[in-house]
Amino acid sequence: MIFRLSNVMRPLTTLITTLITAVLLTSCGGGGVVPSTGVQLRALSAEFTARKAVAYSPFRSANRDTETITAAMVKQDLELLIQGGFKLIRLFDSSDAVAKLVLETIQSNNLDMKVMLGAYVIKDNTAFNQAELARATALANRFNNIVLAVSVGNETMVSWSFNPITPDQMAIYIKSVRDAIIQPVTTNDNWAFYARAPRNVVDVIDFAAVHVYPLADSVFLPGSWDWQQTGIAPAQRPAAMMDAAIGSAQKDYKAVRDYLDSIGQNSMPIVIGETGWKAIASGGESSRAHPVNQKMYFDRLTTWLAARGNGPKNIVYFEAFDEPWKAADDKWGLFNVNRQARYVIQSLYPASIWESGAYQITDALYFTPLANNATITANRYTLYSDVVTSGEVKPSESTLWNAWDNGTTGFANEVTNTSAAADVGKSTEITPRPAAWGWGLALTLSTTAEDLSSFTGTGKLNFYINTTYPGKLEVGFLTGSASNSSLYDVYLPIASGDYGFQNDGQWHLVSIPISAITPRGAMAFGMNDPTRSKLDMTKVTNPFVIADRYSVTGKAQNSNINTKIYVDGIYWSK
């Protein structure tokens, strides 16, 4: 059964207040009449448009479903935000565990904080949605001096939504809430939806809450804007990139503004309901995500908003605090998960609560094309060995062991207590520190790519290994670069007995034909453009990778296997 106004008992005083407020609100914040329906737009209050806004979720652990949020945690968070002048928060739902707790904490502590309340609706779950809409209505009415607006749904109608709900159904959900409260109502969605939103949705909202994400677009929509700025000198490239980023956000906003104007909705205000920039790359944003780049984007947003004019009525920055449970979609926070202020807002807070690390504007990241090295024609390309072999070639720069997931899933340490008999001296001890999905480490080149195309036909990847690690391991290499969205994984799962590998705690030489590895290649995590992310033996940037992705090797998630692995004498041969 669809949630309707008849299910809600509203006192006569609320109805009278509704009528009075409708008259008063037309004087500020974009009130007007919707041409096709005659519905009176409820204007955004002066407090909504004047307060500095940020998206807020209180979760601090890697599993929000098992985490208990307390009033003390919420109070600490809100007081931190208020201290920095962030006095309007967007909540994503109307749950008792979060939204109700936040509103009660604001009220009981008399905090100077206002709220844009959310109602989180789920595809094909009518019972849950009815209950959520009822909670949103009750909270908006009970805390009507704190809740300035309500948003029903989050990214439900854009084409790529992971939680798709039809516009027809969303219009019913939105109207059911709007009919039961006095605040302005909207739905939060991506600009691409809002730039062609159907009238049945537009006609039941009071303002458009639009998401613009130039950083995410640079990964998932290659070519949508020129983040690389290769025509600009390197010293000016970071500023040019961030100028282009804000230009992309403004272009997306204008597409929505132009569309609304074209359908007679020129009086409907637009709020940027979400936008932000990561401080740390966690999903393919290398050469872009950095604390300085985050500040550059934030400062440009502030300048855009201050200009007002025909721009957005407010900008809700995403987000207040990091949330580890989001994994590859984490690291957007103005604060890290430990509630330490990042560089972007350190001018607003005492140094005692700053995140560690000193930065200056010249530390900003920017795109640097990979150097094109000559084809390696030698019969041996040696990555790691204590033995000198006649005619060998070594990497054009020092290689570094890097663990996947921002260095968190493993540790490599050079040791002298064990080494292969054919490569006596030192070896590398690898200690997996797996995430739920597994782990991985790579020998990487920082600024160049090797042309190993001459090894494609008859070449082999060779290494000595000593371990009792159970089950399969993945070994191979990687081509391309995250900076131009061309990363391509080339890994082969091997079991004990394959290509000389044995997991019996003794040293063994593994020798795998390159031709056996390359058919296993696939676009790397975060890559989605097959014209860029493809096998390129002239651009080998990680010449050796060892990993265990449980979904590939057949292990259960959260297997948490941390058996040590020793490797030595790593080289390519013909």
SULURFEN-V65366 format. One record per residue. PHI is phi as a letter, one per 30 degrees, with the letter a starting at -180 (999 if undefined). OMEGA is omega in whole degrees, -180 to 180 (NA if undefined). Layout:
phi=PHI omega=OMEGA
phi=PHI omega=OMEGA
This chain:
phi=999 omega=179
phi=d omega=178
phi=d omega=-178
phi=b omega=179
phi=e omega=-178
phi=d omega=178
phi=d omega=-174
phi=c omega=177
phi=d omega=-179
phi=c omega=180
phi=d omega=-180
phi=e omega=-179
phi=d omega=179
phi=d omega=179
phi=d omega=178
phi=d omega=178
phi=e omega=179
phi=e omega=-179
phi=d omega=-180
phi=d omega=-178
phi=d omega=-180
phi=e omega=178
phi=d omega=-176
phi=d omega=-173
phi=d omega=-180
phi=d omega=-176
phi=d omega=-178
phi=a omega=169
phi=i omega=169
phi=j omega=178
phi=d omega=180
phi=a omega=-178
phi=c omega=175
phi=d omega=-173
phi=e omega=-171
phi=d omega=-174
phi=b omega=-176
phi=i omega=179
phi=d omega=180
phi=d omega=177
phi=d omega=174
phi=d omega=-175
phi=d omega=172
phi=d omega=-178
phi=d omega=177
phi=d omega=178
phi=d omega=180
phi=d omega=-176
phi=d omega=-176
phi=c omega=-175
phi=d omega=177
phi=d omega=-167
phi=c omega=179
phi=b omega=176
phi=d omega=-175
phi=b omega=167
phi=b omega=-173
phi=c omega=-171
phi=d omega=-177
phi=b omega=-175
phi=c omega=179
phi=d omega=180
phi=b omega=-177
phi=d omega=-177
phi=d omega=180
phi=c omega=-177
phi=d omega=176
phi=c omega=179
phi=c omega=-180
phi=c omega=178
phi=d omega=179
phi=d omega=178
phi=d omega=-179
phi=d omega=-180
phi=d omega=178
phi=e omega=-179
phi=d omega=-176
phi=d omega=178
phi=d omega=175
phi=d omega=-180
phi=d omega=180
phi=d omega=179
phi=e omega=179
phi=c omega=177
phi=i omega=177
phi=d omega=-170
phi=b omega=172
phi=b omega=-180
phi=c omega=172
phi=c omega=173
phi=c omega=-172
phi=c omega=-179
phi=b omega=176
phi=b omega=-178
phi=d omega=174
phi=d omega=-174
phi=d omega=-178
phi=b omega=-171
phi=d omega=180
phi=d omega=179
phi=d omega=180
phi=d omega=-179
phi=d omega=178
phi=d omega=179
phi=d omega=177
phi=d omega=-177
phi=d omega=-174
phi=d omega=179
phi=c omega=179
phi=h omega=-178
phi=d omega=180
phi=d omega=-177
phi=b omega=174
phi=c omega=-169
phi=b omega=163
phi=c omega=-173
phi=d omega=176
phi=c omega=170
phi=b omega=-174
phi=c omega=-179
phi=c omega=-171
phi=b omega=178
phi=e omega=172
phi=h omega=178
phi=b omega=-174
phi=d omega=-178
phi=d omega=178
phi=d omega=-176
phi=d omega=177
phi=d omega=-180
phi=d omega=180
phi=d omega=179
phi=d omega=176
phi=d omega=178
phi=d omega=180
phi=d omega=179
phi=d omega=-179
phi=d omega=-180
phi=d omega=180
phi=d omega=179
phi=d omega=-179
phi=d omega=-177
phi=c omega=-175
phi=d omega=174
phi=d omega=179
phi=c omega=-178
phi=d omega=-178
phi=c omega=-180
phi=a omega=179
phi=b omega=177
phi=c omega=-179
phi=c omega=178
phi=j omega=179
phi=b omega=179
phi=h omega=-180
phi=c omega=-171
phi=c omega=175
phi=d omega=-170
phi=e omega=-177
phi=c omega=-176
phi=e omega=174
phi=d omega=-179
phi=b omega=-171
phi=d omega=175
phi=b omega=-175
phi=d omega=175
phi=e omega=179
phi=d omega=-180
phi=d omega=179
phi=d omega=178
phi=d omega=178
phi=d omega=180
phi=d omega=-177
phi=d omega=-178
phi=d omega=-179
phi=d omega=177
phi=d omega=-178
phi=e omega=-180
phi=d omega=-173
phi=c omega=-178
phi=b omega=-179
phi=c omega=-177
phi=d omega=172
phi=d omega=-175
phi=b omega=179
phi=b omega=166
phi=b omega=179
phi=d omega=179
phi=a omega=-178
phi=d omega=-179
phi=e omega=-178
phi=d omega=173
phi=d omega=-175
phi=d omega=-180
phi=d omega=175
phi=a omega=-176
phi=d omega=180
phi=d omega=-175
phi=d omega=-177
phi=d omega=174
phi=d omega=-179
phi=e omega=-175
phi=d omega=179
phi=c omega=177
phi=c omega=180
phi=c omega=176
phi=a omega=180
phi=c omega=177
phi=c omega=-165
phi=c omega=177
phi=c omega=174
phi=b omega=-175
phi=b omega=178
phi=e omega=-179
phi=d omega=179
phi=d omega=179
phi=d omega=-180
phi=d omega=178
phi=c omega=-171
phi=c omega=177
phi=b omega=-178
phi=e omega=-179
phi=j omega=-180
phi=d omega=171
phi=a omega=-172
phi=d omega=180
phi=d omega=-176
phi=d omega=176
phi=h omega=-176
phi=d omega=178
phi=d omega=-179
phi=c omega=178
phi=e omega=-176
phi=e omega=-178
phi=d omega=-179
phi=c omega=-173
phi=d omega=178
phi=e omega=180
phi=d omega=179
phi=d omega=179
phi=d omega=-177
phi=d omega=172
phi=d omega=178
phi=d omega=179
phi=d omega=-180
phi=d omega=175
phi=d omega=177
phi=d omega=178
phi=d omega=-180
phi=d omega=177
phi=d omega=178
phi=d omega=177
phi=e omega=-178
phi=d omega=178
phi=d omega=178
phi=d omega=180
phi=e omega=-179
phi=d omega=180
phi=d omega=180
phi=d omega=178
phi=d omega=-176
phi=d omega=179
phi=c omega=175
phi=i omega=-178
phi=c omega=-178
phi=d omega=179
phi=c omega=-179
phi=d omega=179
phi=d omega=177
phi=c omega=173
phi=c omega=170
phi=d omega=-174
phi=d omega=175
phi=a omega=166
phi=a omega=-180
phi=a omega=-180
phi=b omega=-179
phi=d omega=174
phi=d omega=-178
phi=b omega=178
phi=d omega=178
phi=b omega=-178
phi=a omega=177
phi=j omega=-175
phi=c omega=-179
phi=d omega=-175
phi=i omega=179
phi=b omega=-174
phi=d omega=-177
phi=a omega=179
phi=e omega=-180
phi=d omega=177
phi=d omega=177
phi=e omega=179
phi=d omega=179
phi=d omega=179
phi=d omega=180
phi=e omega=-180
phi=d omega=179
phi=d omega=174
phi=d omega=-179
phi=d omega=179
phi=d omega=179
phi=d omega=-179
phi=d omega=-178
phi=d omega=-180
phi=d omega=-180
phi=h omega=-178
phi=i omega=-179
phi=c omega=-179
phi=d omega=-177
phi=d omega=179
phi=d omega=173
phi=a omega=178
phi=b omega=177
phi=c omega=-178
phi=d omega=178
phi=c omega=3
phi=b omega=-177
phi=d omega=-173
phi=b omega=173
phi=e omega=178
phi=b omega=-175
phi=e omega=-178
phi=d omega=-178
phi=d omega=176
phi=h omega=-174
phi=d omega=178
phi=c omega=178
phi=c omega=173
phi=i omega=174
phi=d omega=-166
phi=d omega=167
phi=d omega=173
phi=c omega=171
phi=d omega=-174
phi=d omega=178
phi=d omega=178
phi=i omega=174
phi=c omega=-176
phi=d omega=176
phi=d omega=-178
phi=e omega=-176
phi=e omega=-176
phi=b omega=-176
phi=d omega=177
phi=d omega=-178
phi=c omega=-171
phi=b omega=176
phi=d omega=-177
phi=d omega=-178
phi=d omega=179
phi=c omega=176
phi=d omega=168
phi=d omega=-180
phi=d omega=-180
phi=j omega=179
phi=c omega=-176
phi=b omega=169
phi=b omega=-170
phi=e omega=-179
phi=d omega=178
phi=d omega=-178
phi=e omega=179
phi=d omega=176
phi=a omega=-176
phi=d omega=173
phi=b omega=-180
phi=e omega=177
phi=d omega=175
phi=d omega=180
phi=c omega=179
phi=d omega=179
phi=d omega=178
phi=d omega=177
phi=d omega=-176
phi=c omega=179
phi=d omega=-179
phi=d omega=180
phi=b omega=176
phi=c omega=-170
phi=c omega=179
phi=c omega=-174
phi=a omega=-180
phi=a omega=173
phi=c omega=-177
phi=c omega=176
phi=c omega=-179
phi=c omega=-179
phi=e omega=177
phi=i omega=-178
phi=d omega=173
phi=b omega=178
phi=c omega=-178
phi=e omega=-178
phi=d omega=174
phi=b omega=-180
phi=d omega=176
phi=c omega=180
phi=b omega=172
phi=d omega=177
phi=b omega=176
phi=d omega=178
phi=d omega=179
phi=h omega=177
phi=h omega=174
phi=i omega=-172
phi=c omega=-168
phi=c omega=177
phi=l omega=-179
phi=b omega=178
phi=c omega=-176
phi=b omega=179
phi=d omega=-176
phi=b omega=180
phi=c omega=-176
phi=d omega=178
phi=a omega=175
phi=a omega=180
phi=d omega=-178
phi=e omega=-179
phi=d omega=-177
phi=b omega=-173
phi=d omega=-180
phi=k omega=-178
phi=c omega=172
phi=b omega=179
phi=c omega=177
phi=c omega=180
phi=c omega=177
phi=c omega=177
phi=d omega=172
phi=b omega=-165
phi=d omega=165
phi=d omega=-179
phi=e omega=-175
phi=c omega=-178
phi=k omega=-175
phi=a omega=176
phi=a omega=174
phi=b omega=-178
phi=b omega=166
phi=d omega=-170
phi=c omega=170
phi=c omega=-171
phi=d omega=-171
phi=b omega=-178
phi=b omega=174
phi=b omega=-179
phi=c omega=173
phi=c omega=-180
phi=c omega=-176
phi=d omega=-179
phi=d omega=179
phi=c omega=-172
phi=d omega=-173
phi=d omega=-174
phi=c omega=-175
phi=d omega=177
phi=b omega=170
phi=c omega=-174
phi=b omega=174
phi=a omega=173
phi=c omega=-178
phi=b omega=179
phi=b omega=-177
phi=a omega=168
phi=c omega=-179
phi=e omega=-175
phi=d omega=173
phi=i omega=-175
phi=d omega=169
phi=b omega=173
phi=c omega=176
phi=b omega=180
phi=l omega=-176
phi=a omega=-178
phi=b omega=176
phi=c omega=177
phi=i omega=-173
phi=b omega=176
phi=d omega=-175
phi=d omega=174
phi=b omega=173
phi=h omega=-177
phi=c omega=-178
phi=d omega=-178
phi=b omega=-180
phi=d omega=177
phi=b omega=-174
phi=b omega=179
phi=c omega=174
phi=d omega=177
phi=b omega=177
phi=c omega=178
phi=e omega=-176
phi=j omega=-180
phi=d omega=171
phi=h omega=179
phi=j omega=-179
phi=d omega=172
phi=b omega=178
phi=c omega=-175
phi=c omega=179
phi=i omega=177
phi=c omega=178
phi=d omega=177
phi=b omega=175
phi=d omega=175
phi=c omega=-179
phi=b omega=-173
phi=c omega=175
phi=e omega=176
phi=e omega=-179
phi=d omega=176
phi=d omega=-178
phi=d omega=-172
phi=d omega=178
phi=d omega=180
phi=d omega=-176
phi=d omega=179
phi=a omega=176
phi=e omega=-178
phi=d omega=179
phi=e omega=178
phi=i omega=179
phi=c omega=-180
phi=b omega=179
phi=c omega=-176
phi=d omega=176
phi=d omega=177
phi=c omega=-176
phi=d omega=-179
phi=a omega=-179
phi=e omega=178
phi=b omega=-177
phi=d omega=174
phi=d omega=-177
phi=b omega=178
phi=d omega=-176
phi=c omega=174
phi=b omega=-172
phi=d omega=176
phi=b omega=179
phi=b omega=172
phi=b omega=-171
phi=a omega=171
phi=b omega=172
phi=d omega=-170
phi=e omega=-180
phi=d omega=179
phi=d omega=-176
phi=d omega=175
phi=i omega=179
phi=c omega=179
phi=d omega=173
phi=e omega=-179
phi=i omega=178
phi=d omega=172
phi=h omega=179
phi=d omega=-178
phi=b omega=177
phi=d omega=-177
phi=d omega=179
phi=b omega=177
phi=c omega=178
phi=b omega=-177
phi=a omega=173
phi=h omega=-176
phi=c omega=-179
phi=a omega=171
phi=c omega=180
phi=b omega=174
phi=c omega=NA
